[in-house]
Amino acid sequence: MAEITLQGKVIIRGEARGKALVSHEPLSFWGGYDWKTGEIIDRRHPLSGSIAKDKILAVPFTRGSSTTTAVLLEAIRAGTAPAAILTTDIDFFFALASVVAEELYAAPLPLVALAESDFAQLKTDDEIIIRRSGQLSVIRRR
Amino acid sequence: MTTFETKIMAGCCAKPALRELMLTLSPKDQDMLRGDLGAAAKMAMSIVVRMAEVAGAQELLDISAAHIDSTVYIGEAGLEFAERLASLGAKVAVPTTLNVSGLDEHHWQEWAVPSDWARQAYRQMVAYQGMGTIPTWTCAPYQTEMRPAFGQQIAWGESNAIVFANSVLGARTERYPDLFDICCAITGRVPAMGLNLTEQRAGQLLFRLIDIPERLQQSDDFYPVLGNLVGKASLDKIPVIDGMESHPDEDQLKAFGAAAASSGGVALFHMVRITPEAQTLQEAFQGRTPSETIEVRMDRLRETRRELTHTDSNELHMVVLGSPHFSLAEFRRLAPMVSGKRKHPDVKFLVTSSRAMTQLARQAGLLETLEAFGAQITVDTCILTSPMLPAEIQNLMTNSAKFAYYTPGLLGKKIAFGSLEDCVNSAVAGEVVRDESLWQK
């Protein structure tokens, strides 16, 4: 078992813990995320078929449709959203969904941006703990 | 470690400390934030301010138009958001057009739209229409009277509309998400960030067309394929395309942009000597050096064209055209192709467009020709935003890279890509047929 600590930039403050689901391909939630189940449904995306509900989803940023925010908001309301999202940059689309979820449901989704070199260390199935400071503990079982 | 917390300074004259990110609000912004201009403006401004902080913007800018993509019905949360704003008395502060909705208001019963879904989608239409907006119900607002001008600051949603407004018209909008567009329209303000600012509109990646035959460059299906390739390689960067020998028309640029905004997050592109901020290569890059140069050759284009088809079968149940919404010029191109022909009885043929364009096409006598061919027209929406297709329709064909990109994930159906002419010929033949002559070695 190995543990590393990474310091990210807090985009939307919060705590979360869960298994990582990691891709280096950006993702559109519209046509890419089924908010009724939490499944990644972009059939051209490497995570196609994975369930992101309650996971720590790590994608560099969003692609394509401006409807990504609306889909993530539905997922937050339906309880099918990831527990938190990690990106390589400030993703305005994810951030807005979190801000609106706070406004409507007092349920913001934690968002943290990582340096690309830190993001590159993440692997699917790592156990990740996100703290309010933006610090991450990444635990990997071998 | 920098944090992304910013402070809102009281008053307009406070001086930000060096290197500290700080958002300065105008007195009117502060009035809105306090609720002096109503509860809806307060909610909208608090979201704008929160997002300006997230983006690290230092001030807000005035806009003079907006286009609302939040009209697309996704589910309860989006509806609750719209109805919350509406119940608080929301009114837009600038001329505001509406994107597609979840249903063709007057014809949805002809399709497979569940009635409870239609009720919800209709409530969302009513909520946004009540805010003083212009009910254009189209994803091609740049082909309406509300087409923005060069240099105009706007807040537009809908990825294909954003990329067209920025690139082809030279108007200025960030890639605004749904739900944010309406907050900007209500407040008349946007964070000063990204593509609203001149220096952030410089090209970043250079795509050089190498040995692409001019005849292919003149064909319609070249543009969605090139757009798909550029989007996929650009992701969120600003691409510059050099080496075009043909001068694409407006609908070809529309197809290119919609494709690039689907396979990537492209919100602005420059085409040298074609788009308004790229009279020269140097102007497109604002004198900077491209971070990368990508050569576009036929082999890569052929591969991209193949990827747009998401099926191995030639089976065909339906042809879908009109993503983005069909323009009058596209109706004019299609009508002579179908004139005197009749589609195969087992294949449906659907064109999606706006009410305004459809009206113009009818006045021009074009719709009669299409209807004689067996085509159907849907307005206000499209196959991606309305659950209109019956379950037995599984194999689609389109000339739109956007339809081709999203159909497998959103609808779980198979889709083949071809030119407009291929689509017509396939509808007649009853199976997918393509003319490969322009694409061969």
Interface residues (C-beta under 8 A of the other chain):
Chain A: Q7 K9 V10 I11 I12 P26 S28 W30 G31 G32 W35 I41 D42 R43 R44 F61 T62 R63 G64 S65 S66 T67 T68 T69 A70 V71 L73 E74 I76 R77 A78 I90 F92 F93 A95 L96 A97 V99 V100 E103 L104 G134
Chain B: M1 T2 T3 F4 E5 M43 S46 I47 R50 M51 V54 A55 G56 D69 S70 V72 I74 G75 E76 A77 G78 E80 F81 R84 G157 E158 S159 I162 E174 R175 Y176 P177 D178 L179 F180 D181 L235 D236 A261 S262 S263 G264 G265 E307 H310 L384 Y405 Y406 P408 G409 L410 G412
